[in-house]
Amino acid sequence: MKTGLILGTTLLLLASSASAAIRALPNGAEADQGPARVRVTALSDEILRVRFARDGRWSEDASWAVPADVRARKVAVTPTADGFSTGTVTVRIDPQTLGLTLFDRQGRLISQDLGQGARFDGASFTLRKAMPIGEHIWGMGDKTGSLDRRGGTFVNWNTDAFGFSPGQDPIYKSIPFYIADGGTGGAYGLFLDNTFRTAFDFGHKRENEIEISAPDGPADYYLIAGPTVRDVVRRYTDLTGKAPLAPLWSLGYQQSRYSYMSDAEVRQIAARFKQERFPLDLIWLDIDYQDRNRPFTVNRTTFPDMAKLNADMNRDGIRLVAITDLHIAHLPNQGYAPYDSGAAGNNFVHDATGKTYVAPVWPGPSVFPDFTRKASRDWWGTLYRQFAGYGFAGFWNDMNEPAVFETPTKTMPLDNVHRIESDDFAPRDALHTEIHNVFGMQNTRGTFDGLKKLRPNERPFVMTRASYAGGQRYAVTWTGDNSSTWDHLRLAVQQQISLGLSGFGYSGADVGGFAGGPSPDLLTRWFEFATFMPIFRDHSAVNTPRVEPWLDGPRHLAIRKRFVEERYRLMPYFYTVAEENARTGDPIMRPLFYDYPDMLKTSCDTQMSFTVGRDLLVAGPAHPESPQLFDVCLPQGRWFDYWSGLPVTGNKLTFVPDLERLPVYVRAGAIVPRQPLVQSTMERPSGALQLDVYPGEDCRGELYLDDGLTTNGASLRQSFRCAVTPAGLTLDLGKRSGGYRPWWTAVDVAVHGWTGGASVRGRTASVDAAAQTLRFSLPASARASRVEIARR
């Protein structure tokens, strides 16, 4: 099946003697040039949809990425002779070429087409955009290479890429969205809503030019005006959806291996963590817990009572996540319920002849659910009933590119047939060329929706390897089968930052590397960086060295434990940033320039630097394997050393690499909530909430809390502010909103950078002169209060 195919002709949007008439629409404009047509509409003042019709007929107005209610949004515009303007931008359509130019209201150029608005050649099309000198390109998901995509070419085709190299493309995900940053009109974003094998060239073939091409499918894209990168990311997630707030336990430390082979081994692993007093929230079960690798089965010899194992782990504060790959074993008439029920509902993908497609994966001959059918996704969700009953906390959808063995392409044939019966698509058949890149996303959608039905008041947790734009609505992700090398540690930082800019706030990388085996120093360094990443999962492949944290001796264990413990102390801050991601789309793990644009011009190599939220800055050495001195550059303004609490002098520092230290800083003006150490998020903290106050400009902090698990339970939100005064400092604790009862009855305040004595009215205060820290305690209160601190 071809979309808008023009057989035997080549249609070019070329200049002609007759100019196109610009027709005003209530929310945009459209124009024709021969048989070609362009329509530009405003979903908001800053988000424009651009659609081209090849032969006067529009492609179907449907999308896997942008929900129908979002596509239906519109704002009134002001028509102009050659386009229209919104409250934020002005659009001009070239009547000769149908090319678009976008300006801000001050007349500064945001984006400009080069030549034709779109060039068609049969079913394929090409878009060309100007890329001025100095413009950076961000996004495109977890593509390899540098964070700045300028100079590279990238293909969107979900690929099982075991042991991928740091420059390999494509790999597991397809997110055809980029952010251009640095033009005269500020940043803008472009999302091409086309699920085929699209390609993006950012000045690789032709300098200062972006070329976007697709072999088929709709020429349908969205332009998102900034002017900042933050504005673009927020509006992109307005368009494709926010990641829902994940369970609190998903932010804890997670231990995995391919595979823990038995009930006894899982219990031994859990007991060793308890013995070492090493915090742990999650143990993952890879495919070997199953009967002969068959999804939704359990090997009763090695795992005799899965419900009891889950219950016993829960009592120790540990949850289990189980892998459930999408390939169903092809076992007709053998009593394998997933196959029998799926076949009865005609829920599997067909080959070009109309027969059920069968191909080898882990169970041997396998079939593949047709996830573009709502009925098939609903059926898939019912398969989790027994496993949800066992007590598994979440599920892992792997191999969903989809991966297929014994074929050069590593996936199913391109002429396989899927049935689209979903959302606002018209029911029809579609070839795998169109569905391939959304197959994994729709797999996770079926899992997510199924878990919501089975446990309606509980937040689903789904991990995926493959996805498409908008997939953040259904699953968290990781960067796939990486390798145990220093290059892959560097790559993990870049990939996760880029995923955050591409809508996936929750991401991780296999800590230590999946393929190979890390040196003790590499694994320890990876632990240090992962402490500040959204998902922290230590994982390794079959037949590779073990990577549990205690295996390299007491020194490495002590360092790893110290960092993981710090993550648990910071859990109130992490969770608050995660809730911010759910509301705004701001990434949890961010590039430095997200909140500090001046860092784009820094003299330091910041490829291993990032922030957690706005206030915590991780400044890792660009080459962590090197013994050479390295520089750390901090954004403009004042900063504090996180570990010592002391103010930092200057904004450029030089360090000798030290395996026991990862430089971390706090913005002057931050108020960071922390908690007493726990061994699991199931454990209720014992003691006071701690507020670490770092006085400075725009001094503020936030705290969000709920039960960490349910979807409609009570919550708590509180804001904090501080101000330096001639007499000393004021600290304002805002009124709590929400009905959730917190675990603390007191608040311990630590004011950093304090010199001299102090008095706090009605409170006993102490000053540690060497640490420059003032400490005092307050009774917790739901009401607003002010604390005045005087120097003496």
ABEGO torsion letter per residue (X at the ends): XBBGBBBGBBBBBBBBABBBBBBBBAAEBBBBBEABBBBBBBABAABBBBBBBAAGBBBBBBBAABBAAAAABBBBBBBBAAEBBBAABBBBBBAAAGBBBBBBAAGBBABBBBEBABBBBEABBBBBBBBBBGBBBBEGEABBEBABABGBBBBBBBBBBBGBBAABOBBABBBBBBBBBGBAAEBBBBBBBBABBBBBBBGAABBGBBBBBBABEBBBBBBBBOABAAAAAAAAAAAAEBBBBBBAAAABBBBBBOBBABAAAAAAAAAAAAAAGBBBABBBBBAAABBGGBBGBBBAAABABAAAAAAAAAAAGBBBBBBBBABBBBBBGAGBAAAAAAAAAGABBBBAAGBBBBBBBAAEBBBBBBAABAAAAAAAAAAAAAAAAAGBABBBBBGAOBBBBGBAAGBBBAABBBBBBBEABBBBBBBAAAAAAAAAAAAAAAAAAAAAAABAABBBBBBBABBBBGAAAABBBBAEBBBBBAAAAAAAAAAAAAAAAAGBABBBBBBGEABEBBBAAAAAAAAAAAAABABBBBBBBBGBBBABAAAAEAAAAAAAAAAAAAAAAAAAAAAAAAAAAAAAGBBABBBAAAABAAAAABABBAAABBBBEAABBBBBBABAABABBBBBBBBBEBBBBAAAGBBBBEABBBBBBBAABBBBBBBBGBBBBBBBBBABAABBBBEBBBBBBBBEBGBBBBBBBBAGABAABBBBBBBBBBBBBAAEBBBBBBBBBEABBBABABBBBBBBGBBEBBBBBGBBBBBBAAAGBBBBBBBBBABBBBBBBBBX
